[in-house]
Amino acid sequence: MQDSSLLTPLEMEFIQQLTESAPTPAEPEPVLQVDAARQTAELLASCAAKEQLTIEAHIDNQRLTFKPHLVTDAQNTPHLELGVPQIFEEGSFHRAWRLPLDPPQPLLRRDGQPSSLVIHELSLSGLLVVQTAKASPPERFSLGLDIEDIEPVILQGSLVRITDDGMLAYELALDEDSSERLQAHLYQQHRKLYPQAHGL
């Protein structure tokens, strides 16, 4: 049976030169088992080990970006494992996908009681809220978001602007744990809103 490689011999030789000229790590490079030429599999494994590999899916006007991680199973066989994707809206400019909340959801104070800030749209980088109290909007906040988890995700926001329709746009600053939990929550909500895109 003839080799049906997608790369020409010259392209494969060039990729081989790139991987050989790369600085050698202390550990031997993992070899990934995929249905591809050996050099291509080695290149994929090397990129995944260095977190330089992404897989993108384009659905309507949205882009889901997955970062595969190289993991080893119980038989010491390396393979790629996909993490939770980041979701972006595509159009005249790219931005983080916004989850519309219907009904809108209040942010929670530390005692678990609703605050005067009510979320209408939520993304990994920011949110649009309405303030129910008759007061100046806070420049900064640190409040909880109930995501039907053990405990609320703590969101820290800084006021960016007031929109034409009076909503408050806040930029989020999240620690690693809050970012991962919010990203997983957004992905689960995306799956519910677009089941056909996720094969559900």
ABEGO torsion letter per residue (X at the ends): XBBABABBAAAAAAAAAAAAABBBBABBBBBBBBBBBAAAAAAAAAAAAAGABBBBBBBEABBBBBBBBBBBBAAGBBBBBBBBBBBBBBEABBBBBBBBBOBBBBBBBAAGBBBABBBABBBAABBBBBBABBBBBBABBBBBBBAGBABBBBBBBBBABBBAAGBBBBBBBBBAAAAAAAAAAAAAAAAAABAAAAGX
